Amino acid sequence: MIIGGTGQVGAAVVRALAAEPSCAEVVMVNRRAISLNADPRVRQVVLDTAAAGFPSEVTRLARSMIAQGDPVFAACCVGVGQGSLKWSEEELKALEIGVVGGFARGCQAGGITRFALLSAVGSTSKSRIRYVRIMGLKEETVQAVGFQRLAIFRPGIIAGNVHTPGYVARLGCLIPGRFGVIEQDDIARAFVAEFVGSTAQDGLVIIEHARQMLSALESIRAVADESRGLERGTIRMACFPVVLATIFPPILRRFKQSHPGIDVITLEASDEEVDALIAAKQVDIGT
């Protein structure tokens, strides 16, 4: 179940989920009806997000989905982005905290235990910057709901988005780390990876390196493909610490299921150390 699926990133997440074979259905919670594609697995439910009974309606919807027997996850891609400059603080809070918080509470009350939230890089409720502060308050609101697992995605500059001018995306490519550019389709794939990883550990994970998560998985697969036919082998990988601690474990578990004879040895390293380790051929993959 997803709210905010009509926006730029949200629509990309819907497309990515619909393309995932293990996803039985994508239910979009929309404020108004939209035209859907021909995929029978995607449907929409129109709810008044400003109504006092909105959380209760979400709860009923969640329970009806869970009753079908498949695991149900929830995603929130609500966001104003560049348009926030035209909104008052009260309007922003009503959407980013009120609507998002109501949706999250409704999901949790309906039995959904795993939730993914789209936020923004650097979000903190202590910031003097209005948008960053409200994003931080949104995160705190959803954290307080008490999901078994909550994944918060904090992208930097989003490329492939109509709200991001082309020159900004090109300049963002020069910015290293979490503030740099990430394609909106990569964010969508990261959302899918979060839900497909059914063995993901409980708790809170803040994902500010979605590109690294995806490149880690793709790099391992590439090395494994090169070793296809081998029953046993070892892959040595150096990676940024936060990725190894929070994002990499579910990816590694899925990889081990597919390649039980190949061991993956991981090493924590900074960006500079990763480059040096690769140059010295002490690791096979650096991300």
MOKA-V331576 format. One record per backbone hydrogen bond with DSSP energy under -1.0 kcal/mol. NH is the residue of the N-H (numbers start at 0). CO is the residue of the C=O. Records with the same first field share a line. If there is no record, write none. Layout:
BEGIN
NH=CO ; CO
END
This chain:
BEGIN
1=26
2=74
6=3
10=6
11=7
12=8
13=9
14=10
15=11
16=12
17=13
18=14
19=16
22=19
25=40
27=42
28=1
29=44
41=38
42=25
44=27
46=29
48=46
50=47
53=50
56=52
57=53
58=54
59=55
60=56
61=57
62=58
63=59
64=60
65=61
66=62
67=64
68=65
73=113
74=0
75=115
76=2
82=79
83=80
84=81
85=82
86=83
91=87
92=88
93=89
94=90
95=91
96=92
97=92
98=93
99=94
100=96
101=97
102=98
103=99
104=100
105=101
106=102
107=103
108=104
109=105
110=107
111=106
114=148
115=73
116=150
117=75
118=152
120=154
122=119
123=131
126=123
132=128
133=129
134=130
135=131
136=132
137=133
138=134
139=135
140=136
141=137
142=138
143=139
144=141
145=142
148=112
149=202
150=114
151=204
152=116
153=206
156=179
158=181
163=160
168=164
169=165
170=166
171=167
173=170
174=171
179=176
181=156
183=158
186=182
187=183
188=184
189=185
190=186
191=187
192=188
193=189
194=190
195=191
196=192
197=195
199=196
202=147
204=149
206=151
212=208
213=209
214=210
215=211
216=212
217=213
218=214
219=215
220=216
221=217
222=218
223=219
224=220
225=221
226=222
227=224
229=226
232=260
234=262
236=264
237=284
238=266
243=239
244=240
245=241
246=242
247=242
251=247
252=248
253=249
254=250
255=251
256=252
257=253
258=254
261=258
262=232
264=234
266=236
268=238
273=269
274=270
275=271
276=272
277=273
278=274
279=275
280=277
281=276
283=235
284=235
286=237
END
